[in-house]
Amino acid sequence: MHYLLIYDLADDYLERRQQFRKEHLELAWIASDEGYLIAGGALQDPADRAILLFDSDSPSVAREFAEKDPYVQHGLVKSWTVRPWITVAGELAATPVKP
């Protein structure tokens, strides 16, 4: 199953992220190496949200990531949510449906 971790970013996210970026990226790459994080990054123009795509049996993996993330812990993320995403098309679809 796929889950989206959606961050609503603070207005000063771009100005403050550098001091926490290394620790945030280390956490992300560990989740990727473990096979849970498929892709993640901030939206641009404006940089007001970030989206991380997780592949797991439960939304708890994405929730635990957010709770450990220094961006969340230090207020660069105003709020976050985990949403199930039913992916049906494409090479990485979790539940492929073909016509």
C-alpha positions as CSV (number, residue, x, y, z in Angstrom):
1,M,0.0,0.0,0.0
2,H,1.2,3.5,-0.7
3,Y,0.9,6.4,1.8
4,L,1.6,10.1,1.3
5,L,3.1,12.1,4.1
6,I,2.1,15.7,3.4
7,Y,3.8,18.5,5.2
8,D,2.5,22.1,5.4
9,L,5.7,24.1,5.6
10,A,6.3,27.2,7.7
11,D,6.6,30.5,6.0
12,D,10.4,30.6,6.8
13,Y,11.1,27.0,5.8
14,L,13.6,27.9,3.1
15,E,15.5,30.3,5.4
16,R,15.7,27.8,8.3
17,R,16.0,24.4,6.7
18,Q,19.8,24.4,6.2
19,Q,20.5,23.9,9.9
20,F,18.4,20.7,10.0
21,R,18.7,19.5,6.4
22,K,21.6,17.0,7.0
23,E,19.7,15.2,9.8
24,H,16.5,15.3,7.8
25,L,18.1,13.8,4.7
26,E,19.9,11.1,6.7
27,L,16.5,10.1,8.1
28,A,15.0,10.1,4.6
29,W,17.8,8.0,3.1
30,I,17.6,5.5,5.9
31,A,13.9,5.1,5.2
32,S,14.7,4.7,1.5
33,D,17.4,2.2,2.1
34,E,15.0,0.2,4.2
35,G,12.6,0.2,1.3
36,Y,9.9,2.3,2.8
37,L,10.4,5.8,1.3
38,I,9.9,5.8,-2.5
39,A,10.4,9.5,-3.1
40,G,10.1,12.7,-1.3
41,G,10.7,16.5,-1.7
42,A,9.3,19.9,-1.4
43,L,6.9,21.5,-3.9
44,Q,8.1,24.6,-5.5
45,D,6.7,28.0,-6.6
46,P,5.8,28.3,-3.8
47,A,7.7,26.0,-1.5
48,D,4.7,25.7,0.9
49,R,4.4,21.9,1.1
50,A,6.4,18.7,0.9
51,I,5.3,15.3,-0.1
52,L,6.9,12.0,0.8
53,L,5.7,8.7,-0.8
54,F,5.9,5.6,1.4
55,D,5.3,1.9,0.6
56,S,4.3,-0.1,3.6
57,D,1.7,-2.3,5.1
58,S,0.6,0.4,7.5
59,P,0.5,4.2,7.8
60,S,2.5,4.0,11.0
61,V,5.8,4.0,9.1
62,A,5.0,7.4,7.6
63,R,3.7,8.7,11.0
64,E,6.9,7.5,12.8
65,F,9.0,9.2,10.1
66,A,7.2,12.5,10.7
67,E,7.5,12.2,14.5
68,K,11.3,11.7,14.2
69,D,11.9,14.3,11.5
70,P,13.9,17.4,12.7
71,Y,11.8,19.6,10.3
72,V,8.7,18.6,12.3
73,Q,10.5,18.8,15.7
74,H,11.9,22.3,15.1
75,G,8.8,23.9,13.6
76,L,9.7,24.0,9.9
77,V,6.5,21.9,9.4
78,K,3.3,23.6,10.6
79,S,1.2,20.5,10.3
80,W,1.3,17.1,8.6
81,T,-1.0,14.3,7.6
82,V,-0.7,10.8,6.3
83,R,-3.1,9.8,3.5
84,P,-3.5,6.4,1.9
85,W,-3.0,6.6,-1.9
86,I,-4.4,3.8,-4.1
87,T,-2.0,3.7,-7.0
88,V,-3.3,1.8,-10.0
89,A,-1.2,2.7,-13.0
90,G,2.5,2.8,-13.7
91,E,5.5,0.6,-12.9
92,L,5.4,1.4,-9.2
93,A,1.6,1.0,-8.7
94,A,0.8,-0.9,-5.5
95,T,-2.5,-2.2,-6.8
96,P,-2.2,-2.2,-10.6
97,V,-5.4,-2.2,-12.6
98,K,-5.1,-2.7,-16.4
99,P,-7.9,-2.2,-18.9
